[in-house]
Amino acid sequence: MLPVVDGAAQWVLAILIGAIVGGILYVLFKKHEYEKNGNKVIA
């Protein structure tokens, strides 16, 4: 699959997990920012 990387399946799994965790953190920070601004969307 990826000849340069040992353990290609684990590497791909780590990338996917990182993307999911990053997405969750992004949503949490945006929710906090939204509530802090009095439930107003600020661009």
mmCIF entry with sequence, helices, sheets and N, C-alpha, C, O atoms, coordinates in Angstrom:
data_MODEL
# 
_entry.id   MODEL 
# 
_entity.id                         1 
_entity.type                       polymer 
_entity.pdbx_number_of_molecules   1 
# 
_entity_poly.entity_id                      1 
_entity_poly.type                           'polypeptide(L)' 
_entity_poly.nstd_linkage                   no 
_entity_poly.nstd_monomer                   no 
_entity_poly.pdbx_seq_one_letter_code       MLPVVDGAAQWVLAILIGAIVGGILYVLFKKHEYEKNGNKVIA 
_entity_poly.pdbx_seq_one_letter_code_can   MLPVVDGAAQWVLAILIGAIVGGILYVLFKKHEYEKNGNKVIA 
_entity_poly.pdbx_strand_id                 A 
# 
loop_
_entity_poly_seq.entity_id 
_entity_poly_seq.num 
_entity_poly_seq.mon_id 
_entity_poly_seq.hetero 
1 1  MET n 
1 2  LEU n 
1 3  PRO n 
1 4  VAL n 
1 5  VAL n 
1 6  ASP n 
1 7  GLY n 
1 8  ALA n 
1 9  ALA n 
1 10 GLN n 
1 11 TRP n 
1 12 VAL n 
1 13 LEU n 
1 14 ALA n 
1 15 ILE n 
1 16 LEU n 
1 17 ILE n 
1 18 GLY n 
1 19 ALA n 
1 20 ILE n 
1 21 VAL n 
1 22 GLY n 
1 23 GLY n 
1 24 ILE n 
1 25 LEU n 
1 26 TYR n 
1 27 VAL n 
1 28 LEU n 
1 29 PHE n 
1 30 LYS n 
1 31 LYS n 
1 32 HIS n 
1 33 GLU n 
1 34 TYR n 
1 35 GLU n 
1 36 LYS n 
1 37 ASN n 
1 38 GLY n 
1 39 ASN n 
1 40 LYS n 
1 41 VAL n 
1 42 ILE n 
1 43 ALA n 
# 
_struct_asym.id          A 
_struct_asym.entity_id   1 
# 
_struct_conf.conf_type_id            HELX_P 
_struct_conf.id                      HELX_P1 
_struct_conf.pdbx_PDB_helix_id       AA1 
_struct_conf.beg_label_comp_id       ALA 
_struct_conf.beg_label_asym_id       A 
_struct_conf.beg_label_seq_id        8 
_struct_conf.pdbx_beg_PDB_ins_code   ? 
_struct_conf.end_label_comp_id       LYS 
_struct_conf.end_label_asym_id       A 
_struct_conf.end_label_seq_id        36 
_struct_conf.pdbx_end_PDB_ins_code   ? 
_struct_conf.beg_auth_comp_id        ALA 
_struct_conf.beg_auth_asym_id        A 
_struct_conf.beg_auth_seq_id         8 
_struct_conf.end_auth_comp_id        LYS 
_struct_conf.end_auth_asym_id        A 
_struct_conf.end_auth_seq_id         36 
_struct_conf.pdbx_PDB_helix_class    1 
_struct_conf.details                 ? 
_struct_conf.pdbx_PDB_helix_length   29 
# 
_struct_conf_type.id          HELX_P 
_struct_conf_type.criteria    ? 
_struct_conf_type.reference   ? 
# 
loop_
_atom_site.group_PDB 
_atom_site.id 
_atom_site.type_symbol 
_atom_site.label_atom_id 
_atom_site.label_alt_id 
_atom_site.label_comp_id 
_atom_site.label_asym_id 
_atom_site.label_entity_id 
_atom_site.label_seq_id 
_atom_site.pdbx_PDB_ins_code 
_atom_site.Cartn_x 
_atom_site.Cartn_y 
_atom_site.Cartn_z 
_atom_site.occupancy 
_atom_site.B_iso_or_equiv 
_atom_site.pdbx_formal_charge 
_atom_site.auth_seq_id 
_atom_site.auth_comp_id 
_atom_site.auth_asym_id 
_atom_site.auth_atom_id 
_atom_site.pdbx_PDB_model_num 
ATOM 1   N N  . MET A 1 1  ? 0.840   -1.195 0.000  1.00 0.00 ? 1  MET A N  1 
ATOM 2   C CA . MET A 1 1  ? 0.000   0.000  0.000  1.00 0.00 ? 1  MET A CA 1 
ATOM 3   C C  . MET A 1 1  ? 0.881   1.253  0.000  1.00 0.00 ? 1  MET A C  1 
ATOM 4   O O  . MET A 1 1  ? 0.867   2.017  -0.965 1.00 0.00 ? 1  MET A O  1 
ATOM 5   N N  . LEU A 1 2  ? 1.639   1.467  1.067  1.00 0.00 ? 2  LEU A N  1 
ATOM 6   C CA . LEU A 1 2  ? 2.564   2.601  1.142  1.00 0.00 ? 2  LEU A CA 1 
ATOM 7   C C  . LEU A 1 2  ? 3.967   2.046  1.368  1.00 0.00 ? 2  LEU A C  1 
ATOM 8   O O  . LEU A 1 2  ? 4.332   1.745  2.504  1.00 0.00 ? 2  LEU A O  1 
ATOM 9   N N  . PRO A 1 3  ? 4.751   1.906  0.313  1.00 0.00 ? 3  PRO A N  1 
ATOM 10  C CA . PRO A 1 3  ? 6.047   1.235  0.444  1.00 0.00 ? 3  PRO A CA 1 
ATOM 11  C C  . PRO A 1 3  ? 7.058   1.974  1.319  1.00 0.00 ? 3  PRO A C  1 
ATOM 12  O O  . PRO A 1 3  ? 8.017   1.359  1.786  1.00 0.00 ? 3  PRO A O  1 
ATOM 13  N N  . VAL A 1 4  ? 6.877   3.252  1.549  1.00 0.00 ? 4  VAL A N  1 
ATOM 14  C CA . VAL A 1 4  ? 7.850   4.033  2.322  1.00 0.00 ? 4  VAL A CA 1 
ATOM 15  C C  . VAL A 1 4  ? 7.585   3.936  3.820  1.00 0.00 ? 4  VAL A C  1 
ATOM 16  O O  . VAL A 1 4  ? 8.490   4.172  4.620  1.00 0.00 ? 4  VAL A O  1 
ATOM 17  N N  . VAL A 1 5  ? 6.362   3.592  4.210  1.00 0.00 ? 5  VAL A N  1 
ATOM 18  C CA . VAL A 1 5  ? 5.959   3.610  5.617  1.00 0.00 ? 5  VAL A CA 1 
ATOM 19  C C  . VAL A 1 5  ? 5.805   2.183  6.129  1.00 0.00 ? 5  VAL A C  1 
ATOM 20  O O  . VAL A 1 5  ? 5.123   1.369  5.507  1.00 0.00 ? 5  VAL A O  1 
ATOM 21  N N  . ASP A 1 6  ? 6.435   1.880  7.257  1.00 0.00 ? 6  ASP A N  1 
ATOM 22  C CA . ASP A 1 6  ? 6.205   0.588  7.910  1.00 0.00 ? 6  ASP A CA 1 
ATOM 23  C C  . ASP A 1 6  ? 4.893   0.676  8.677  1.00 0.00 ? 6  ASP A C  1 
ATOM 24  O O  . ASP A 1 6  ? 4.613   1.683  9.328  1.00 0.00 ? 6  ASP A O  1 
ATOM 25  N N  . GLY A 1 7  ? 4.099   -0.371 8.598  1.00 0.00 ? 7  GLY A N  1 
ATOM 26  C CA . GLY A 1 7  ? 2.810   -0.363 9.292  1.00 0.00 ? 7  GLY A CA 1 
ATOM 27  C C  . GLY A 1 7  ? 1.832   0.596  8.644  1.00 0.00 ? 7  GLY A C  1 
ATOM 28  O O  . GLY A 1 7  ? 1.297   1.483  9.310  1.00 0.00 ? 7  GLY A O  1 
ATOM 29  N N  . ALA A 1 8  ? 1.594   0.431  7.363  1.00 0.00 ? 8  ALA A N  1 
ATOM 30  C CA . ALA A 1 8  ? 0.768   1.373  6.610  1.00 0.00 ? 8  ALA A CA 1 
ATOM 31  C C  . ALA A 1 8  ? -0.653  1.461  7.164  1.00 0.00 ? 8  ALA A C  1 
ATOM 32  O O  . ALA A 1 8  ? -1.227  2.548  7.218  1.00 0.00 ? 8  ALA A O  1 
ATOM 33  N N  . ALA A 1 9  ? -1.223  0.332  7.575  1.00 0.00 ? 9  ALA A N  1 
ATOM 34  C CA . ALA A 1 9  ? -2.593  0.357  8.090  1.00 0.00 ? 9  ALA A CA 1 
ATOM 35  C C  . ALA A 1 9  ? -2.682  1.206  9.360  1.00 0.00 ? 9  ALA A C  1 
ATOM 36  O O  . ALA A 1 9  ? -3.631  1.972  9.529  1.00 0.00 ? 9  ALA A O  1 
ATOM 37  N N  . GLN A 1 10 ? -1.701  1.075  10.248 1.00 0.00 ? 10 GLN A N  1 
ATOM 38  C CA . GLN A 1 10 ? -1.702  1.872  11.478 1.00 0.00 ? 10 GLN A CA 1 
ATOM 39  C C  . GLN A 1 10 ? -1.506  3.350  11.166 1.00 0.00 ? 10 GLN A C  1 
ATOM 40  O O  . GLN A 1 10 ? -2.075  4.211  11.837 1.00 0.00 ? 10 GLN A O  1 
ATOM 41  N N  . TRP A 1 11 ? -0.697  3.646  10.143 1.00 0.00 ? 11 TRP A N  1 
ATOM 42  C CA . TRP A 1 11 ? -0.447  5.032  9.745  1.00 0.00 ? 11 TRP A CA 1 
ATOM 43  C C  . TRP A 1 11 ? -1.738  5.673  9.248  1.00 0.00 ? 11 TRP A C  1 
ATOM 44  O O  . TRP A 1 11 ? -2.072  6.791  9.641  1.00 0.00 ? 11 TRP A O  1 
ATOM 45  N N  . VAL A 1 12 ? -2.459  4.968  8.385  1.00 0.00 ? 12 VAL A N  1 
ATOM 46  C CA . VAL A 1 12 ? -3.711  5.482  7.861  1.00 0.00 ? 12 VAL A CA 1 
ATOM 47  C C  . VAL A 1 12 ? -4.737  5.627  8.992  1.00 0.00 ? 12 VAL A C  1 
ATOM 48  O O  . VAL A 1 12 ? -5.474  6.612  9.039  1.00 0.00 ? 12 VAL A O  1 
ATOM 49  N N  . LEU A 1 13 ? -4.784  4.656  9.893  1.00 0.00 ? 13 LEU A N  1 
ATOM 50  C CA . LEU A 1 13 ? -5.701  4.722  11.032 1.00 0.00 ? 13 LEU A CA 1 
ATOM 51  C C  . LEU A 1 13 ? -5.386  5.937  11.911 1.00 0.00 ? 13 LEU A C  1 
ATOM 52  O O  . LEU A 1 13 ? -6.302  6.616  12.375 1.00 0.00 ? 13 LEU A O  1 
ATOM 53  N N  . ALA A 1 14 ? -4.113  6.211  12.139 1.00 0.00 ? 14 ALA A N  1 
ATOM 54  C CA . ALA A 1 14 ? -3.727  7.361  12.952 1.00 0.00 ? 14 ALA A CA 1 
ATOM 55  C C  . ALA A 1 14 ? -4.148  8.672  12.284 1.00 0.00 ? 14 ALA A C  1 
ATOM 56  O O  . ALA A 1 14 ? -4.585  9.599  12.966 1.00 0.00 ? 14 ALA A O  1 
ATOM 57  N N  . ILE A 1 15 ? -4.021  8.756  10.961 1.00 0.00 ? 15 ILE A N  1 
ATOM 58  C CA . ILE A 1 15 ? -4.452  9.956  10.239 1.00 0.00 ? 15 ILE A CA 1 
ATOM 59  C C  . ILE A 1 15 ? -5.964  10.148 10.386 1.00 0.00 ? 15 ILE A C  1 
ATOM 60  O O  . ILE A 1 15 ? -6.432  11.259 10.634 1.00 0.00 ? 15 ILE A O  1 
ATOM 61  N N  . LEU A 1 16 ? -6.719  9.063  10.234 1.00 0.00 ? 16 LEU A N  1 
ATOM 62  C CA . LEU A 1 16 ? -8.175  9.153  10.361 1.00 0.00 ? 16 LEU A CA 1 
ATOM 63  C C  . LEU A 1 16 ? -8.592  9.556  11.773 1.00 0.00 ? 16 LEU A C  1 
ATOM 64  O O  . LEU A 1 16 ? -9.471  10.401 11.943 1.00 0.00 ? 16 LEU A O  1 
ATOM 65  N N  . ILE A 1 17 ? -7.970  8.959  12.781 1.00 0.00 ? 17 ILE A N  1 
ATOM 66  C CA . ILE A 1 17 ? -8.292  9.303  14.167 1.00 0.00 ? 17 ILE A CA 1 
ATOM 67  C C  . ILE A 1 17 ? -7.954  10.768 14.436 1.00 0.00 ? 17 ILE A C  1 
ATOM 68  O O  . ILE A 1 17 ? -8.721  11.472 15.093 1.00 0.00 ? 17 ILE A O  1 
ATOM 69  N N  . GLY A 1 18 ? -6.818  11.225 13.934 1.00 0.00 ? 18 GLY A N  1 
ATOM 70  C CA . GLY A 1 18 ? -6.438  12.621 14.107 1.00 0.00 ? 18 GLY A CA 1 
ATOM 71  C C  . GLY A 1 18 ? -7.428  13.573 13.464 1.00 0.00 ? 18 GLY A C  1 
ATOM 72  O O  . GLY A 1 18 ? -7.742  14.625 14.022 1.00 0.00 ? 18 GLY A O  1 
ATOM 73  N N  . ALA A 1 19 ? -7.920  13.200 12.285 1.00 0.00 ? 19 ALA A N  1 
ATOM 74  C CA . ALA A 1 19 ? -8.907  14.048 11.598 1.00 0.00 ? 19 ALA A CA 1 
ATOM 75  C C  . ALA A 1 19 ? -10.210 14.106 12.388 1.00 0.00 ? 19 ALA A C  1 
ATOM 76  O O  . ALA A 1 19 ? -10.829 15.166 12.492 1.00 0.00 ? 19 ALA A O  1 
ATOM 77  N N  . ILE A 1 20 ? -10.625 12.976 12.942 1.00 0.00 ? 20 ILE A N  1 
ATOM 78  C CA . ILE A 1 20 ? -11.870 12.934 13.726 1.00 0.00 ? 20 ILE A CA 1 
ATOM 79  C C  . ILE A 1 20 ? -11.730 13.761 14.998 1.00 0.00 ? 20 ILE A C  1 
ATOM 80  O O  . ILE A 1 20 ? -12.616 14.548 15.331 1.00 0.00 ? 20 ILE A O  1 
ATOM 81  N N  . VAL A 1 21 ? -10.620 13.584 15.710 1.00 0.00 ? 21 VAL A N  1 
ATOM 82  C CA . VAL A 1 21 ? -10.397 14.350 16.946 1.00 0.00 ? 21 VAL A CA 1 
ATOM 83  C C  . VAL A 1 21 ? -10.314 15.839 16.634 1.00 0.00 ? 21 VAL A C  1 
ATOM 84  O O  . VAL A 1 21 ? -10.872 16.660 17.362 1.00 0.00 ? 21 VAL A O  1 
ATOM 85  N N  . GLY A 1 22 ? -9.619  16.189 15.555 1.00 0.00 ? 22 GLY A N  1 
ATOM 86  C CA . GLY A 1 22 ? -9.526  17.597 15.160 1.00 0.00 ? 22 GLY A CA 1 
ATOM 87  C C  . GLY A 1 22 ? -10.885 18.190 14.841 1.00 0.00 ? 22 GLY A C  1 
ATOM 88  O O  . GLY A 1 22 ? -11.171 19.330 15.207 1.00 0.00 ? 22 GLY A O  1 
ATOM 89  N N  . GLY A 1 23 ? -11.727 17.417 14.159 1.00 0.00 ? 23 GLY A N  1 
ATOM 90  C CA . GLY A 1 23 ? -13.072 17.888 13.833 1.00 0.00 ? 23 GLY A CA 1 
ATOM 91  C C  . GLY A 1 23 ? -13.917 18.098 15.072 1.00 0.00 ? 23 GLY A C  1 
ATOM 92  O O  . GLY A 1 23 ? -14.661 19.075 15.169 1.00 0.00 ? 23 GLY A O  1 
ATOM 93  N N  . ILE A 1 24 ? -13.803 17.182 16.018 1.00 0.00 ? 24 ILE A N  1 
ATOM 94  C CA . ILE A 1 24 ? -14.562 17.310 17.270 1.00 0.00 ? 24 ILE A CA 1 
ATOM 95  C C  . ILE A 1 24 ? -14.106 18.547 18.039 1.00 0.00 ? 24 ILE A C  1 
ATOM 96  O O  . ILE A 1 24 ? -14.938 19.301 18.544 1.00 0.00 ? 24 ILE A O  1 
ATOM 97  N N  . LEU A 1 25 ? -12.808 18.761 18.132 1.00 0.00 ? 25 LEU A N  1 
ATOM 98  C CA . LEU A 1 25 ? -12.299 19.937 18.841 1.00 0.00 ? 25 LEU A CA 1 
ATOM 99  C C  . LEU A 1 25 ? -12.739 21.223 18.153 1.00 0.00 ? 25 LEU A C  1 
ATOM 100 O O  . LEU A 1 25 ? -13.083 22.197 18.822 1.00 0.00 ? 25 LEU A O  1 
ATOM 101 N N  . TYR A 1 26 ? -12.730 21.233 16.829 1.00 0.00 ? 26 TYR A N  1 
ATOM 102 C CA . TYR A 1 26 ? -13.163 22.413 16.076 1.00 0.00 ? 26 TYR A CA 1 
ATOM 103 C C  . TYR A 1 26 ? -14.618 22.753 16.408 1.00 0.00 ? 26 TYR A C  1 
ATOM 104 O O  . TYR A 1 26 ? -14.948 23.910 16.667 1.00 0.00 ? 26 TYR A O  1 
ATOM 105 N N  . VAL A 1 27 ? -15.475 21.747 16.397 1.00 0.00 ? 27 VAL A N  1 
ATOM 106 C CA . VAL A 1 27 ? -16.894 21.962 16.696 1.00 0.00 ? 27 VAL A CA 1 
ATOM 107 C C  . VAL A 1 27 ? -17.068 22.466 18.124 1.00 0.00 ? 27 VAL A C  1 
ATOM 108 O O  . VAL A 1 27 ? -17.869 23.370 18.364 1.00 0.00 ? 27 VAL A O  1 
ATOM 109 N N  . LEU A 1 28 ? -16.336 21.900 19.070 1.00 0.00 ? 28 LEU A N  1 
ATOM 110 C CA . LEU A 1 28 ? -16.460 22.336 20.461 1.00 0.00 ? 28 LEU A CA 1 
ATOM 111 C C  . LEU A 1 28 ? -16.024 23.789 20.627 1.00 0.00 ? 28 LEU A C  1 
ATOM 112 O O  . LEU A 1 28 ? -16.694 24.560 21.314 1.00 0.00 ? 28 LEU A O  1 
ATOM 113 N N  . PHE A 1 29 ? -14.905 24.171 20.003 1.00 0.00 ? 29 PHE A N  1 
ATOM 114 C CA . PHE A 1 29 ? -14.448 25.555 20.118 1.00 0.00 ? 29 PHE A CA 1 
ATOM 115 C C  . PHE A 1 29 ? -15.417 26.519 19.444 1.00 0.00 ? 29 PHE A C  1 
ATOM 116 O O  . PHE A 1 29 ? -15.665 27.608 19.962 1.00 0.00 ? 29 PHE A O  1 
ATOM 117 N N  . LYS A 1 30 ? -15.967 26.130 18.294 1.00 0.00 ? 30 LYS A N  1 
ATOM 118 C CA . LYS A 1 30 ? -16.928 26.995 17.617 1.00 0.00 ? 30 LYS A CA 1 
ATOM 119 C C  . LYS A 1 30 ? -18.209 27.137 18.436 1.00 0.00 ? 30 LYS A C  1 
ATOM 120 O O  . LYS A 1 30 ? -18.796 28.218 18.487 1.00 0.00 ? 30 LYS A O  1 
ATOM 121 N N  . LYS A 1 31 ? -18.646 26.043 19.081 1.00 0.00 ? 31 LYS A N  1 
ATOM 122 C CA . LYS A 1 31 ? -19.841 26.102 19.926 1.00 0.00 ? 31 LYS A CA 1 
ATOM 123 C C  . LYS A 1 31 ? -19.603 27.054 21.095 1.00 0.00 ? 31 LYS A C  1 
ATOM 124 O O  . LYS A 1 31 ? -20.476 27.852 21.432 1.00 0.00 ? 31 LYS A O  1 
ATOM 125 N N  . HIS A 1 32 ? -18.422 26.973 21.715 1.00 0.00 ? 32 HIS A N  1 
ATOM 126 C CA . HIS A 1 32 ? -18.084 27.857 22.827 1.00 0.00 ? 32 HIS A CA 1 
ATOM 127 C C  . HIS A 1 32 ? -18.061 29.316 22.358 1.00 0.00 ? 32 HIS A C  1 
ATOM 128 O O  . HIS A 1 32 ? -18.577 30.197 23.045 1.00 0.00 ? 32 HIS A O  1 
ATOM 129 N N  . GLU A 1 33 ? -17.468 29.566 21.201 1.00 0.00 ? 33 GLU A N  1 
ATOM 130 C CA . GLU A 1 33 ? -17.397 30.919 20.661 1.00 0.00 ? 33 GLU A CA 1 
ATOM 131 C C  . GLU A 1 33 ? -18.800 31.455 20.353 1.00 0.00 ? 33 GLU A C  1 
ATOM 132 O O  . GLU A 1 33 ? -19.093 32.625 20.600 1.00 0.00 ? 33 GLU A O  1 
ATOM 133 N N  . TYR A 1 34 ? -19.655 30.594 19.816 1.00 0.00 ? 34 TYR A N  1 
ATOM 134 C CA . TYR A 1 34 ? -21.038 30.985 19.497 1.00 0.00 ? 34 TYR A CA 1 
ATOM 135 C C  . TYR A 1 34 ? -21.793 31.373 20.762 1.00 0.00 ? 34 TYR A C  1 
ATOM 136 O O  . TYR A 1 34 ? -22.496 32.383 20.787 1.00 0.00 ? 34 TYR A O  1 
ATOM 137 N N  . GLU A 1 35 ? -21.646 30.568 21.809 1.00 0.00 ? 35 GLU A N  1 
ATOM 138 C CA . GLU A 1 35 ? -22.334 30.869 23.070 1.00 0.00 ? 35 GLU A CA 1 
ATOM 139 C C  . GLU A 1 35 ? -21.757 32.108 23.738 1.00 0.00 ? 35 GLU A C  1 
ATOM 140 O O  . GLU A 1 35 ? -22.495 32.873 24.359 1.00 0.00 ? 35 GLU A O  1 
ATOM 141 N N  . LYS A 1 36 ? -20.457 32.315 23.621 1.00 0.00 ? 36 LYS A N  1 
ATOM 142 C CA . LYS A 1 36 ? -19.806 33.477 24.226 1.00 0.00 ? 36 LYS A CA 1 
ATOM 143 C C  . LYS A 1 36 ? -20.281 34.776 23.573 1.00 0.00 ? 36 LYS A C  1 
ATOM 144 O O  . LYS A 1 36 ? -20.336 35.815 24.230 1.00 0.00 ? 36 LYS A O  1 
ATOM 145 N N  . ASN A 1 37 ? -20.625 34.721 22.279 1.00 0.00 ? 37 ASN A N  1 
ATOM 146 C CA . ASN A 1 37 ? -21.064 35.901 21.544 1.00 0.00 ? 37 ASN A CA 1 
ATOM 147 C C  . ASN A 1 37 ? -22.575 36.106 21.616 1.00 0.00 ? 37 ASN A C  1 
ATOM 148 O O  . ASN A 1 37 ? -23.145 36.802 20.777 1.00 0.00 ? 37 ASN A O  1 
ATOM 149 N N  . GLY A 1 38 ? -23.210 35.520 22.589 1.00 0.00 ? 38 GLY A N  1 
ATOM 150 C CA . GLY A 1 38 ? -24.643 35.713 22.774 1.00 0.00 ? 38 GLY A CA 1 
ATOM 151 C C  . GLY A 1 38 ? -25.465 35.025 21.707 1.00 0.00 ? 38 GLY A C  1 
ATOM 152 O O  . GLY A 1 38 ? -26.476 35.561 21.254 1.00 0.00 ? 38 GLY A O  1 
ATOM 153 N N  . ASN A 1 39 ? -25.040 33.845 21.303 1.00 0.00 ? 39 ASN A N  1 
ATOM 154 C CA . ASN A 1 39 ? -25.734 33.039 20.286 1.00 0.00 ? 39 ASN A CA 1 
ATOM 155 C C  . ASN A 1 39 ? -25.920 33.768 18.965 1.00 0.00 ? 39 ASN A C  1 
ATOM 156 O O  . ASN A 1 39 ? -26.952 33.634 18.306 1.00 0.00 ? 39 ASN A O  1 
ATOM 157 N N  . LYS A 1 40 ? -24.899 34.548 18.584 1.00 0.00 ? 40 LYS A N  1 
ATOM 158 C CA . LYS A 1 40 ? -24.905 35.243 17.297 1.00 0.00 ? 40 LYS A CA 1 
ATOM 159 C C  . LYS A 1 40 ? -23.787 34.692 16.441 1.00 0.00 ? 40 LYS A C  1 
ATOM 160 O O  . LYS A 1 40 ? -22.677 34.455 16.917 1.00 0.00 ? 40 LYS A O  1 
ATOM 161 N N  . VAL A 1 41 ? -24.092 34.493 15.173 1.00 0.00 ? 41 VAL A N  1 
ATOM 162 C CA . VAL A 1 41 ? -23.079 34.019 14.239 1.00 0.00 ? 41 VAL A CA 1 
ATOM 163 C C  . VAL A 1 41 ? -22.253 35.203 13.797 1.00 0.00 ? 41 VAL A C  1 
ATOM 164 O O  . VAL A 1 41 ? -22.772 36.189 13.273 1.00 0.00 ? 41 VAL A O  1 
ATOM 165 N N  . ILE A 1 42 ? -20.935 35.085 14.021 1.00 0.00 ? 42 ILE A N  1 
ATOM 166 C CA . ILE A 1 42 ? -20.008 36.136 13.623 1.00 0.00 ? 42 ILE A CA 1 
ATOM 167 C C  . ILE A 1 42 ? -19.037 35.545 12.613 1.00 0.00 ? 42 ILE A C  1 
ATOM 168 O O  . ILE A 1 42 ? -18.376 34.546 12.896 1.00 0.00 ? 42 ILE A O  1 
ATOM 169 N N  . ALA A 1 43 ? -18.949 36.154 11.446 1.00 0.00 ? 43 ALA A N  1 
ATOM 170 C CA . ALA A 1 43 ? -18.095 35.609 10.377 1.00 0.00 ? 43 ALA A CA 1 
ATOM 171 C C  . ALA A 1 43 ? -16.629 35.810 10.674 1.00 0.00 ? 43 ALA A C  1 
ATOM 172 O O  . ALA A 1 43 ? -15.777 35.412 9.879  1.00 0.00 ? 43 ALA A O  1 
# 
